[in-house]
Amino acid sequence: MPTNGNEYKVVNWLRAAALIAQIDPVEKGYLSLDESGRLRLPPVRKLGGVDLTAASPSQTNLLVEYTLHNLPDADFTYSIPAVTSVQIVLQTLADQFGYDFRKMSEYNNRYCNPARSFMTAEWLLILYSERGPDGVSMELKKLRNAGIF
């Protein structure tokens, strides 16, 4: 995995897990020893043919899947603020749909969570930025008409 010089952290997490599980992480293949006897992340698949870690102590064996796995989370700079913003928009519109945000359980379970499940926070924020509260309200009415809330 790409560790950006922090391989030791991942190695230590695996060592700690191995201690808890009372197993030898090298014997099980979770870690390997380099030429200096240091614990390292092991090479996987066909990456063991050349010691990539010998040239640079911070170098790790790398597969494209490691990076691809991280890409789905790369939208956090938009998705996290979207959730925060949409919470306010949904709260403002709640009365139109018969929900009181002070009745938190009903508000979340029967209105807010279904709205964000069927129409993501990102989508609702796009609607809000393009059409304002009325645009979001029109989309929410579609959910109400479909019996979602």
Legacy VTK file of the C-alpha trace (Angstrom):
# vtk DataFile Version 3.0
C-alpha trace
ASCII
DATASET POLYDATA
POINTS 149 float
0.000 0.000 0.000
1.216 3.536 -0.577
2.337 4.741 2.823
4.164 7.971 1.938
7.004 7.170 4.315
4.683 5.931 7.033
5.095 2.205 6.438
6.272 1.851 10.029
2.813 2.877 11.244
1.108 0.142 9.233
3.779 -2.346 10.338
3.177 -1.413 13.981
-0.600 -1.748 13.608
-0.113 -5.218 12.174
2.364 -6.097 14.936
-0.136 -4.960 17.571
-2.921 -6.992 15.964
-0.622 -10.022 15.814
0.203 -9.637 19.503
-3.467 -9.495 20.389
-4.185 -12.511 18.183
-1.113 -14.265 19.612
0.308 -15.114 16.199
3.649 -14.589 14.479
2.973 -11.982 11.735
6.050 -13.024 9.713
5.160 -16.709 9.840
1.605 -15.925 8.727
2.842 -13.658 5.910
1.377 -10.395 7.200
4.877 -8.920 7.595
8.326 -9.782 6.246
11.884 -9.084 7.318
14.137 -6.996 5.075
17.900 -7.519 4.663
18.514 -5.451 7.813
16.103 -7.567 9.847
13.469 -4.826 10.035
9.795 -5.683 9.793
8.290 -4.504 6.512
5.083 -4.923 4.589
5.551 -8.051 2.498
5.695 -8.074 -1.282
2.550 -9.523 -2.799
1.868 -11.287 -6.069
4.949 -11.066 -8.314
6.523 -8.085 -6.558
9.049 -10.265 -4.727
11.396 -10.559 -7.725
13.147 -7.226 -7.118
13.691 -5.813 -3.651
12.073 -2.427 -4.117
12.653 -1.587 -0.479
16.472 -1.955 -0.749
16.929 1.275 -2.726
14.990 3.419 -0.293
13.891 2.658 3.253
10.630 4.518 2.617
9.857 2.587 -0.590
7.120 -0.012 -0.354
5.797 -2.539 -2.805
2.983 -0.943 -4.730
0.019 -2.270 -6.655
-2.377 -0.112 -8.641
-5.271 -1.498 -6.576
-3.954 0.305 -3.509
-4.431 3.659 -5.173
-7.675 2.716 -6.908
-9.086 1.647 -3.565
-8.447 5.138 -2.188
-10.020 6.996 -5.114
-13.669 6.436 -4.098
-12.968 8.414 -0.937
-11.318 11.310 -2.768
-14.507 13.378 -2.885
-14.421 14.079 0.848
-13.610 17.737 0.216
-17.109 18.074 -1.257
-19.095 15.294 0.407
-18.400 16.236 4.031
-19.356 19.913 3.614
-22.350 18.805 1.515
-23.747 16.783 4.407
-23.350 19.722 6.773
-24.991 22.166 4.364
-27.820 19.828 3.395
-28.629 19.220 7.053
-29.512 22.900 7.327
-31.509 22.896 4.073
-33.475 19.792 5.114
-34.126 21.258 8.538
-35.430 24.456 6.941
-37.791 22.497 4.672
-38.930 19.952 7.262
-42.124 21.816 8.201
-43.396 21.552 4.607
-43.319 17.788 4.972
-44.769 17.595 8.479
-41.556 16.994 10.430
-40.193 18.852 13.418
-36.402 18.706 13.710
-36.751 18.935 17.516
-38.361 15.475 17.465
-34.988 14.064 16.528
-35.782 10.364 16.184
-38.786 10.834 13.914
-37.090 13.662 12.015
-33.954 11.612 11.296
-35.502 8.189 10.726
-38.569 9.164 8.716
-37.438 12.278 6.858
-33.762 13.249 6.889
-32.148 9.802 6.520
-34.512 8.661 3.739
-33.967 11.944 1.887
-30.189 11.543 2.024
-30.418 7.844 1.148
-32.536 8.255 -1.949
-30.953 11.573 -2.943
-27.422 11.946 -1.659
-26.280 15.029 0.187
-24.074 15.849 -2.774
-27.029 15.741 -5.163
-29.233 17.757 -2.828
-26.525 20.406 -2.500
-26.185 20.586 -6.284
-29.957 21.081 -6.525
-29.841 23.724 -3.825
-26.980 25.593 -5.498
-28.753 25.565 -8.875
-32.424 25.959 -7.901
-32.454 27.085 -4.268
-34.773 25.718 -1.586
-37.648 25.356 -4.050
-35.600 22.997 -6.213
-34.802 20.782 -3.216
-38.417 20.914 -2.098
-39.582 19.722 -5.549
-37.261 16.711 -5.318
-38.389 15.934 -1.769
-42.007 16.033 -2.937
-41.125 13.224 -5.359
-40.035 11.110 -2.388
-43.205 11.955 -0.486
-45.347 11.091 -3.517
-43.508 7.761 -3.811
-44.392 6.986 -0.179
-40.795 7.230 1.054
-41.860 9.695 3.780
LINES 1 150
149 0 1 2 3 4 5 6 7 8 9 10 11 12 13 14 15 16 17 18 19 20 21 22 23 24 25 26 27 28 29 30 31 32 33 34 35 36 37 38 39 40 41 42 43 44 45 46 47 48 49 50 51 52 53 54 55 56 57 58 59 60 61 62 63 64 65 66 67 68 69 70 71 72 73 74 75 76 77 78 79 80 81 82 83 84 85 86 87 88 89 90 91 92 93 94 95 96 97 98 99 100 101 102 103 104 105 106 107 108 109 110 111 112 113 114 115 116 117 118 119 120 121 122 123 124 125 126 127 128 129 130 131 132 133 134 135 136 137 138 139 140 141 142 143 144 145 146 147 148
